[in-house]
Amino acid sequence: MSKKNEIIAEIKNISKNFGVTVALNQVNMQIRRGEICGLIGENGSGKSTVMSILSGMQNATSGEMFYKGKIWKPSNALEAARNGIGIIVQEIGTIPTISVAENIFLGNYDRFRRYGMINRRQMYKAAQLVLEKLNIVGVDASATTDTYSIEQRKLIEIAKVMANNPEILIIDETSTAISETGRQVLYRLMHDMASQNKAVVFISHDLEELMEHCDALNILRDGCLIDHLEKENFVAEDIKEKMIGRKLTGNYYRVDMDGYDSEVVLRADCITTMEDLMCFNLELHKGEILGIGGLSSCGMHTLGKAMFGLTEVIDGQVVLTDGNVVIKNPKSAFQHNMGYISKNRDTESLEINASIGSNIQSTGFEKNKWFGPFISAKKEKKYAQLMVDTLAIKCTGILQPVKALSGGNKQKVVFGKWVGVDADILILDCPTRGVDIGIKSAMYQLIYDMKKKGKSIILISEELPELCGMSDRLIIMKNGKITGEFFRKDGYKNTDLIECMI
């Protein structure tokens, strides 16, 4: 019988190179039964890479692994899953065009096959039981997966992994993609697995989350394992310093009480959308960081899209006050120097298979003209390289595909698209989701610098500390309506904000 704290998997001297880039350098790690082991580090530190090797998604350049006391070298993720190692990946890991049940049992259809035919009714029933067991509500196993939100699809992915009854569950940045309700499903699952003498590896940038739920913590930096800590040795400031290799100096959030102009630059006049918003009014001022918060389903994400013309406004209008321009679609927003960063970075803010340069250059048409409609390749290259240098994007060069970057560096590319064109109004929807503390700090400074230049920013976030730390004015939403308005000059009280949310 397996014992608690018994080593179930071991990684020995694992290295991984991508050309001249060293992603992992002689990493050693043990995974124990009955334990939730956290994995933390800056973007690009090697967290996802080492777990993708353990779960069969890619091969190591050198080193060896052991699983249940035997040499472990899976040929693919399906082999790993069938042997008890499941991974919930950082990006969306479901196929949108097939049913929820087909996603949950992908690669395991044979159990429902009779006389060469798949018994779909039996498959739907079995999938629904998996969802119910995990307390995932509001998802029909027979429905097509793309009828559900990104968050619900992430919950479906959790069900997909758990349907294989894994002995090791690897969770890669999943909590940032789901609401508080979904997080509680995930946390309960993690602790249930540990209590069953199974193992969990939890990758997250949220240090508070890791310190609360993990029994041990591995810290990676630049592809090297820096330290392994047991829970009794968790000290937040020490962990941060080990993550980034230096002490964080200066201020994380804003400390100023600078106000903003009285001039209104953008407003929503009684806008109504097909969902979430009914006769909603909003004003954004010049030089203002306007925070918008609430629970995930409060309507704030729909509001951001409506303000940029991505979601149809069926009544009322979004108006740029300079010239009384009505924003009807993203083209008109872009043409009038507005920018938008989506919560769903890989599907809505980036062309993931294109290069870093192509993504940054995609908004810089006017900046890179040669004459007439013709674009200067020389200007484009210089333009993209300037953004890479300005934002300190870790890459091999502007021709590197965006999909090869870490989450934080992908987000820097998204920022580069709008910093490069010097957008006057920016709508930022969860702009620091899934990025490490060092990159968060740099992004907050960038947002503040834009404010000081007179830019106007709508900051939509599910993180109260971020909203309180950065906003001049903070609006709380619930059920598509404003339930509270607060001002930086008066101070923000969490109890007041939360009361307005629930």
C-alpha positions in Angstrom: 0.0 0.0 0.0 1.3 3.4 -1.0 2.4 5.6 1.9 1.9 9.4 2.4 5.0 11.3 1.4 6.2 8.4 -0.7 8.0 9.7 -3.9 5.7 9.0 -6.8 7.7 10.8 -9.5 11.3 12.1 -9.6 12.9 14.4 -12.1 16.7 14.1 -12.3 19.1 16.5 -14.1 16.5 17.4 -16.7 17.6 19.9 -19.3 15.7 21.3 -22.3 17.1 23.4 -25.1 15.2 25.1 -27.9 18.0 25.9 -30.3 20.4 28.1 -28.4 17.8 28.9 -25.8 18.2 27.0 -22.5 14.7 26.5 -21.1 15.8 24.0 -18.3 19.2 23.5 -16.8 19.8 20.4 -14.8 16.6 20.5 -12.8 15.9 18.1 -10.0 12.5 17.7 -8.4 10.5 15.1 -6.4 6.7 14.8 -6.3 5.3 13.0 -3.3 2.0 11.3 -2.5 -0.5 13.1 -0.3 1.1 16.5 -1.1 0.1 19.6 -3.1 3.4 20.9 -4.4 3.5 24.5 -5.8 5.7 25.6 -8.7 6.5 29.3 -9.0 8.8 31.5 -11.0 8.9 34.4 -13.4 7.5 34.0 -16.9 10.0 32.0 -18.9 11.5 30.4 -15.8 10.7 26.8 -17.0 7.7 25.9 -14.9 5.4 24.8 -17.7 8.3 23.2 -19.6 9.4 20.9 -16.9 5.8 19.7 -16.3 5.1 19.3 -20.0 8.1 16.9 -20.1 6.8 14.9 -17.2 3.3 14.7 -18.8 4.6 13.5 -22.2 3.9 16.7 -24.1 7.6 17.1 -25.2 10.9 15.3 -24.7 13.8 16.5 -22.6 17.2 17.2 -24.2 19.0 15.3 -21.4 18.4 13.9 -17.9 16.0 11.2 -16.7 12.7 10.7 -14.9 11.2 8.0 -12.7 7.5 7.3 -12.1 6.5 4.8 -9.4 10.1 3.6 -9.1 10.6 2.9 -12.8 12.2 4.8 -15.7 9.6 7.2 -17.2 9.8 8.4 -20.8 6.3 8.8 -22.2 6.0 9.1 -25.9 3.0 11.5 -25.7 0.4 13.0 -23.4 -2.1 10.3 -24.1 0.3 7.6 -22.8 1.0 9.7 -19.7 -2.7 10.2 -19.1 -3.4 6.5 -19.4 -0.7 5.8 -16.9 -2.0 8.3 -14.3 -0.4 11.6 -15.1 -2.9 14.3 -16.1 -2.2 18.0 -17.0 -4.6 20.9 -17.2 -2.7 23.2 -19.6 -2.4 27.0 -19.4 -4.1 27.6 -22.8 -7.5 26.2 -23.8 -7.2 22.4 -24.0 -10.6 21.5 -25.5 -11.8 21.2 -29.1 -14.6 23.7 -29.6 -16.5 21.9 -32.5 -17.2 18.6 -30.7 -19.5 17.9 -27.7 -18.6 18.3 -24.1 -18.7 14.5 -23.6 -16.5 13.9 -26.7 -13.9 16.3 -25.2 -14.1 14.7 -21.8 -13.5 11.2 -23.2 -11.2 12.2 -26.1 -8.9 9.3 -26.9 -11.1 6.9 -24.8 -14.1 6.4 -27.0 -13.6 2.6 -27.1 -15.3 2.1 -23.7 -18.5 3.3 -25.4 -18.1 1.3 -28.6 -20.4 -1.5 -29.4 -20.3 -3.5 -32.7 -18.2 -0.7 -34.2 -20.6 2.1 -33.2 -20.2 4.6 -30.3 -23.1 4.7 -27.9 -23.4 8.4 -27.5 -26.2 8.3 -25.0 -24.1 6.2 -22.7 -21.1 8.6 -23.3 -23.3 11.7 -22.5 -24.5 10.0 -19.3 -21.0 9.1 -18.2 -19.7 12.6 -18.9 -22.6 14.2 -17.0 -21.7 12.1 -14.0 -18.1 13.3 -14.1 -19.2 16.9 -14.2 -21.6 16.4 -11.3 -19.0 14.6 -9.2 -16.8 17.7 -9.6 -19.7 20.1 -8.8 -19.5 21.7 -12.2 -23.0 23.0 -12.8 -24.7 24.6 -15.9 -22.8 22.4 -18.4 -24.7 19.9 -20.6 -22.5 17.0 -21.7 -24.4 16.6 -25.0 -23.9 20.3 -26.0 -21.2 21.5 -28.4 -18.3 22.8 -26.4 -18.0 26.2 -28.3 -21.5 27.2 -26.9 -19.8 27.7 -23.5 -17.6 30.5 -22.3 -13.8 30.3 -22.0 -14.2 29.8 -18.2 -16.7 27.0 -18.6 -14.5 25.3 -21.2 -11.6 25.4 -18.7 -13.9 23.6 -16.2 -14.7 21.0 -19.0 -11.0 20.5 -19.4 -10.7 19.8 -15.6 -13.4 17.2 -16.1 -11.6 15.7 -19.1 -8.4 15.2 -17.0 -10.2 13.8 -14.0 -12.1 11.3 -16.1 -8.8 9.4 -16.4 -8.6 9.2 -12.6 -5.0 10.5 -12.4 -2.6 9.8 -9.6 -0.6 13.0 -10.4 -2.6 16.1 -11.3 -0.6 19.0 -12.9 -2.5 22.3 -12.9 -0.8 25.0 -15.1 -2.1 28.5 -14.4 -5.7 27.3 -14.5 -7.0 29.4 -11.6 -6.4 32.7 -13.4 -8.8 31.7 -16.2 -11.8 30.9 -13.9 -14.0 32.8 -11.5 -14.1 32.4 -7.7 -16.8 29.7 -8.0 -14.6 27.8 -10.4 -11.6 28.2 -8.2 -13.4 26.7 -5.3 -14.1 23.6 -7.5 -10.4 23.5 -8.3 -9.2 23.9 -4.7 -11.6 21.3 -3.4 -10.4 18.9 -6.1 -6.7 19.5 -5.2 -7.3 18.8 -1.5 -9.4 15.8 -2.2 -6.6 14.3 -4.3 -4.0 14.9 -1.6 -6.3 13.3 1.0 -6.6 10.2 -1.3 -2.8 9.9 -1.2 -2.4 11.2 -4.7 -0.2 14.1 -5.8 -0.9 17.6 -7.1 1.6 20.0 -8.8 0.1 23.5 -8.8 1.7 26.1 -11.1 0.5 29.7 -10.3 1.8 33.3 -10.2 -0.5 34.0 -7.3 1.8 33.7 -4.3 -1.0 34.1 -1.7 -2.9 31.2 -3.4 0.2 29.0 -3.4 1.0 29.7 0.2 -2.6 29.0 1.3 -3.0 25.7 -0.5 0.4 24.1 -1.0 2.3 21.8 1.3 5.7 22.5 -0.4 7.0 24.9 -3.0 9.6 24.7 -5.8 11.0 28.0 -7.0 12.4 28.2 -10.6 14.4 31.0 -12.1 16.0 31.1 -15.6 15.5 27.4 -16.1 17.2 26.4 -12.8 15.6 25.1 -9.5 16.5 27.8 -7.0 15.0 26.3 -3.8 12.5 23.8 -2.4 10.5 25.0 0.6 8.3 23.2 3.0 5.1 25.0 4.2 6.6 26.0 7.6 9.3 27.9 5.7 7.1 30.0 3.5 7.9 33.7 3.7 6.4 35.8 1.0 9.2 38.4 0.6 11.9 35.6 0.6 10.0 33.7 -2.1 9.6 36.8 -4.3 13.3 37.6 -4.0 14.3 34.1 -5.0 11.9 34.2 -7.9 13.3 37.3 -9.5 16.9 37.1 -8.1 16.7 40.5 -6.5 14.7 42.5 -4.0 11.7 44.4 -5.4 12.5 48.0 -5.1 10.2 51.0 -5.5 6.4 50.7 -5.3 4.3 47.9 -6.7 1.1 49.9 -7.2 0.7 53.7 -7.4 1.3 55.8 -4.3 0.2 59.1 -5.7 -3.1 60.9 -5.4 -2.9 62.6 -8.7 -6.3 63.4 -10.1 -7.6 63.5 -13.7 -9.0 66.2 -16.0 -12.7 67.1 -15.9 -12.8 66.6 -19.7 -14.8 63.5 -20.7 -13.2 61.6 -23.6 -15.4 58.6 -23.9 -18.9 57.8 -22.7 -21.6 55.1 -22.9 -25.0 56.6 -23.3 -27.6 54.2 -22.0 -26.1 51.3 -23.9 -27.9 47.9 -24.1 -26.4 44.7 -25.4 -27.8 41.3 -26.3 -26.7 40.1 -22.9 -25.5 41.6 -19.5 -26.1 45.4 -20.1 -29.3 47.3 -20.0 -29.3 51.1 -20.4 -25.8 51.4 -19.0 -24.1 54.8 -18.6 -20.4 55.5 -18.1 -18.0 58.4 -18.5 -14.2 58.2 -18.9 -12.1 61.3 -18.3 -8.8 62.5 -19.8 -5.8 61.1 -17.8 -8.0 58.8 -15.8 -7.5 55.2 -14.8 -11.1 54.0 -14.3 -11.3 50.7 -12.6 -14.2 48.4 -13.1 -14.7 45.3 -10.9 -17.2 42.8 -9.7 -17.7 39.0 -9.9 -16.8 37.4 -13.2 -20.4 37.3 -14.4 -21.3 40.9 -13.5 -21.1 42.2 -17.1 -17.8 44.0 -16.9 -16.2 41.9 -19.6 -19.1 42.6 -21.9 -18.8 46.3 -21.1 -15.2 46.4 -22.2 -16.1 44.8 -25.5 -19.0 47.0 -26.1 -16.9 50.2 -25.5 -14.5 49.0 -28.3 -17.3 47.9 -30.7 -16.6 44.2 -30.3 -20.0 43.5 -28.8 -23.1 44.9 -30.6 -24.9 47.7 -28.9 -28.5 47.3 -29.8 -29.7 50.5 -28.1 -27.9 53.6 -27.0 -24.4 54.4 -28.2 -20.7 54.6 -27.3 -19.4 58.1 -28.1 -16.0 59.7 -28.4 -16.6 63.3 -27.3 -14.0 64.7 -29.6 -16.1 65.1 -32.8 -19.1 63.2 -31.3 -17.8 60.0 -33.1 -20.1 57.0 -32.5 -18.1 53.7 -32.0 -19.9 51.1 -33.9 -17.2 48.5 -34.5 -13.5 47.8 -33.7 -12.5 49.5 -37.0 -13.9 52.8 -36.0 -12.4 52.5 -32.5 -9.0 51.7 -33.9 -9.2 54.6 -36.4 -9.8 57.0 -33.6 -6.8 55.9 -31.6 -8.4 53.4 -29.2 -6.9 50.1 -28.1 -8.2 47.0 -26.5 -6.6 44.2 -24.6 -8.8 41.1 -24.1 -9.0 38.8 -21.1 -8.6 35.9 -23.6 -5.1 36.8 -24.8 -4.4 33.8 -27.1 -7.7 33.8 -29.0 -8.6 37.5 -29.1 -5.5 39.6 -28.7 -2.8 37.7 -30.6 -2.3 35.8 -33.9 -0.6 33.0 -32.0 1.0 31.3 -34.9 2.5 34.5 -36.3 5.8 36.1 -35.3 6.3 38.7 -32.6 7.1 41.3 -35.2 3.9 40.6 -37.2 1.7 40.9 -34.1 3.3 44.2 -33.0 3.3 45.6 -36.6 -0.4 44.7 -37.1 -1.6 47.9 -35.6 1.2 50.1 -36.9 0.1 50.6 -40.6 0.1 54.4 -40.4 3.4 54.6 -38.5 5.2 52.4 -41.0 4.1 53.9 -44.3 6.6 54.5 -47.0 4.5 56.5 -49.5 0.8 56.1 -50.4 -0.5 52.7 -49.3 2.9 51.1 -49.3 4.6 50.0 -46.1 8.4 50.2 -45.5 9.8 46.9 -44.3 12.7 48.7 -42.8 10.4 50.9 -40.7 8.4 47.9 -39.6 11.4 46.0 -38.4 12.7 49.0 -36.5 9.2 49.7 -35.1 8.8 46.1 -33.8 12.3 45.9 -32.4 11.8 49.2 -30.5 8.7 47.6 -28.7 10.7 44.4 -27.9 13.5 46.5 -26.4 11.1 49.0 -24.6 9.0 46.3 -23.0 12.0 43.9 -22.4 10.3 41.0 -24.2 12.3 37.9 -23.7 12.7 36.3 -27.1 15.3 35.2 -29.7 14.2 38.0 -32.1 11.2 39.6 -33.7 10.8 36.6 -36.1 10.2 34.2 -33.2 6.6 32.8 -33.2 4.5 34.2 -30.4 3.3 30.7 -29.4 6.9 30.0 -28.3 6.8 32.7 -25.6 5.8 32.4 -22.0 2.5 33.9 -20.9 4.0 37.1 -19.6 6.0 37.8 -22.7 2.9 37.1 -24.9 1.1 39.8 -22.8 4.0 42.2 -23.4 3.6 41.7 -27.2 -0.1 42.6 -26.7 0.8 45.8 -24.9 3.4 46.5 -27.6 0.6 46.6 -30.3 -1.0 49.6 -28.5 2.1 51.3 -27.0 3.6 51.4 -30.4 0.7 53.3 -32.0 0.5 55.6 -28.9 -3.2 54.9 -28.3 -5.0 57.7 -26.5 -7.7 55.5 -24.9 -7.0 51.9 -23.7 -9.5 49.3 -22.5 -7.6 46.7 -20.5 -9.5 43.6 -19.6 -7.6 41.6 -16.9 -4.2 42.8 -18.4 -2.0 41.1 -15.8 -3.8 37.7 -15.8 -1.3 34.8 -15.8 1.8 36.9 -15.5 4.5 36.9 -12.7 5.1 39.5 -10.1 8.0 41.1 -11.9 6.1 41.6 -15.1 3.1 42.8 -13.2 5.1 45.5 -11.6 6.5 46.6 -15.0 3.0 46.6 -16.5 1.6 48.7 -13.6 4.4 51.2 -14.1 3.6 51.3 -17.9 -0.1 51.9 -17.1 0.8 54.7 -14.7 3.3 56.3 -17.2 0.5 56.3 -19.8 -1.8 58.1 -17.4 0.9 60.7 -16.7 1.0 61.3 -20.5 -2.7 62.1 -20.5 -3.9 58.8 -21.8 -7.3 57.5 -20.6 -7.6 53.9 -19.3 -10.4 51.6 -18.5 -9.0 48.8 -16.2 -11.3 45.8 -15.9 -10.1 43.3 -13.3 -11.2 40.5 -11.1 -8.4 41.3 -8.6 -9.4 43.9 -5.9 -5.8 44.7 -4.9 -5.0 45.6 -8.5 -8.1 47.8 -8.9 -7.5 49.6 -5.6 -3.8 50.0 -6.3 -4.1 51.5 -9.7 -7.5 53.2 -10.1 -8.4 56.9 -9.8 -12.0 56.0 -9.7 -13.5 52.6 -9.1 -16.9 51.3 -10.3 -18.3 48.0 -9.0 -20.9 46.1 -11.1 -23.4 43.4 -10.3 -25.9 41.9 -12.8 -25.0 44.4 -15.5 -25.6 47.5 -13.3 -23.4 49.9 -11.3 -23.8 49.1 -7.6 -21.0 51.3 -6.2 -18.7 54.2 -7.2 -15.5 54.9 -5.2 -12.7 57.5 -5.5 -9.0 57.1 -4.8 -8.9 60.4 -2.9 -11.3 58.9 -0.3 -9.6 55.6 0.0 -10.9 52.1 -0.9 -12.3 49.8 1.8 -12.4 46.1 0.7 -15.5 45.5 2.8 -17.5 48.2 1.0 -16.3 47.0 -2.4 -17.2 43.4 -1.7 -20.6 44.3 -0.3 -21.4 46.0 -3.6 -20.3 42.9 -5.5 -22.4 40.3 -3.7 
